[in-house]
Amino acid sequence: MISKEVVINNQVGLHARPATFFIQKANEFKSSIWVEKEERRVNAKSLLGVLSLGIVKGTAVTLIADGADEEEAIQTLADLIDSNFSE
């Protein structure tokens, strides 16, 4: 299991379109992946779960992955966030 803290810096946070991109990317991996904000942890492959965190611009979240491709999963999702979802 590995984890990495990232900061959401795109204008709308992790809502609607960016959340959909994030979840589609997370679903490409076999590993279990979670997003953690403060004390709440949700499945990164669940749109409702991710949206329920209410992640806005400037929010720090922790990405957690456990499985065969965990390192690649964390790096890919962190890169997607760092690119501001290509906005």
N, C-alpha and C positions, 0 to 999 in steps of 0.2 A: 504494500500500500504506500502510495506517495501522495504528497499534497503540495500545493503552491498557492500563495496569496497573490491576487491580481486586483487592480483597481479598474472599475468600469468608467471610461472617460468619454464615451460617445454621448451625443446630445440628449437622447431620450432614455438612456440607461438600458436595462435589459428588459425591454417591453416589446410587444408586437413583433415587428419584422426582425429586429436583432435577436430576440429570444428564439424565434423560429429558426434562424440560421444556426444559432448556438446548439439547439436541440437536434437539428438535422446532422450537424457535425458530430455531436456526442453519440448519436445512434450508429455512426460508422464503425464504432469500436466495440469489441467484445467485452471489455472491462466494465465493471460496475463503476459509475461516475456519479459523484454528488457535488452539489454547490452548497456551501455553508456560509451563512451570514449571521453574525453574532452567535446565538445559541441554536439557530434553526438549520437543519440539514435536509435538503430535498434531492430527489433523483434528478440528475441533469438531463435525463432523457424524457422528462415529463414537462410538457408545456405548462399545465396548471401549477405544478410544483414550483417551477422557476418563476412564473408570474406572481405566485403567492408571496414571494420574498420581497416584492416591491423594490427592486434594485434600481436606484436612480444614479445619475451622473455623479462621480466622485466616491461611490460606495466601494469599499474593499470587501472582497469575498474570497473564500478559500475553495479551490478546486481540489477534489479528492478522487483518486482512481485506484482501483484494486483489480488486478487481473493480468492476463498475458501481455496486453499491449498498453499497460498503464502509463509508461513513460511517454510513449508517442501520443496517447490521448491527452495527457496534461499539456504537453508542449503544443500540440495542434490547437487546443481550445484557448490556451494562453495567447498564442500568436493571433488567433481570431479576435480576441478581446483587445490586444495591443494595436491591432490594425483599425480599431474603432468600427469593426464590421464592414470595412471598406467604404465608409461613408465619405 
